[in-house]
Amino acid sequence: MSERKTTKEDVHSWTSRYADKAGYMLNPDEEMRELVLEGIAKNKDTHGKNYCPCRIVTGDEIEDKKIICPCIYHKGEIETDGSCHCDLFFKKEDEDTDED
């Protein structure tokens, strides 16, 4: 019996729902976004969890729990840098801001 592989589409679906709910947006750069989604899907299949592809899985269950996407660091990173370390989640751009 073979297990179903996690796809980028699977990951895109739940990360998109999370971003909407949290008030973020996904990376508008499609190529970069696809690379990150692919990395998360690979980590899910390899390690059994949706680990951030930009962080190292150590094998320590307690430490690694911190890097399950969305990781514990993402909110602070988005607040200070405008995006998380993986560049998956971005602060929504203010739509009502005049740039004149």
C-alpha positions as CSV (number, residue, x, y, z in Angstrom):
1,M,0.0,0.0,0.0
2,S,1.5,3.3,-1.1
3,E,0.9,6.6,0.7
4,R,-0.4,9.5,-1.3
5,K,2.3,12.1,-2.0
6,T,1.7,15.6,-0.8
7,T,1.5,18.0,-3.7
8,K,2.2,21.7,-4.1
9,E,-1.5,22.2,-4.7
10,D,-2.3,20.6,-1.3
11,V,0.1,23.0,0.4
12,H,-1.1,25.9,-1.6
13,S,-4.6,25.3,-0.5
14,W,-4.0,25.3,3.2
15,T,-1.4,28.1,3.1
16,S,-3.7,30.3,1.1
17,R,-6.5,29.7,3.6
18,Y,-4.2,30.5,6.5
19,A,-2.9,33.7,4.8
20,D,-6.5,34.9,4.2
21,K,-7.5,34.1,7.8
22,A,-4.4,35.7,9.3
23,G,-4.6,38.9,7.1
24,Y,-1.5,38.0,5.1
25,M,-1.0,37.3,1.4
26,L,1.1,34.6,-0.3
27,N,4.3,35.7,-2.2
28,P,3.1,37.4,-5.4
29,D,6.3,36.0,-7.2
30,E,4.8,32.8,-8.6
31,E,8.2,31.1,-9.2
32,M,9.4,31.8,-5.6
33,R,6.1,30.8,-4.1
34,E,6.1,27.5,-6.0
35,L,9.6,26.7,-4.8
36,V,8.6,27.2,-1.2
37,L,5.4,25.2,-1.6
38,E,7.3,22.4,-3.2
39,G,9.8,22.4,-0.3
40,I,7.0,22.2,2.3
41,A,5.4,19.3,0.3
42,K,8.7,17.5,0.2
43,N,9.3,17.9,3.9
44,K,5.8,16.6,4.6
45,D,6.5,13.5,2.6
46,T,10.1,13.1,4.0
47,H,9.6,14.0,7.6
48,G,5.8,13.7,8.1
49,K,5.3,17.3,9.0
50,N,4.9,20.6,7.1
51,Y,8.4,21.9,8.0
52,C,9.5,25.2,6.6
53,P,11.9,24.5,3.8
54,C,14.2,27.3,4.8
55,R,15.0,25.9,8.2
56,I,16.9,22.8,9.2
57,V,15.0,19.9,10.6
58,T,17.1,18.7,13.6
59,G,15.3,15.5,14.6
60,D,14.6,17.0,18.1
61,E,10.8,16.9,18.2
62,I,10.4,19.8,20.6
63,E,12.8,22.1,18.6
64,D,11.4,21.0,15.2
65,K,7.8,21.7,16.3
66,K,8.8,25.4,16.2
67,I,9.5,25.2,12.4
68,I,6.2,23.6,11.3
69,C,4.8,26.0,8.8
70,P,3.6,28.5,9.7
71,C,6.5,28.5,12.1
72,I,6.6,30.3,15.4
73,Y,8.8,33.0,13.9
74,H,6.6,34.1,11.0
75,K,4.5,36.7,12.7
76,G,7.5,38.7,14.0
77,E,9.3,38.4,10.7
78,I,6.4,39.6,8.8
79,E,5.9,42.5,11.2
80,T,9.6,43.6,11.0
81,D,10.6,42.5,7.5
82,G,7.3,42.5,5.6
83,S,7.6,38.7,4.9
84,C,8.5,35.5,6.7
85,H,12.0,34.1,6.3
86,C,10.9,31.7,3.6
87,D,9.2,34.5,1.7
88,L,5.9,32.6,1.6
89,F,3.7,34.9,3.7
90,F,3.8,38.6,3.2
91,K,2.2,41.6,4.9
92,K,-0.8,42.7,2.8
93,E,-0.1,45.9,1.0
94,D,-2.3,48.7,2.0
95,E,-4.8,49.1,-0.8
96,D,-6.1,52.5,0.4
97,T,-2.7,54.2,0.6
98,D,-2.0,57.1,-1.7
99,E,1.5,56.9,-3.2
100,D,1.4,60.3,-4.9
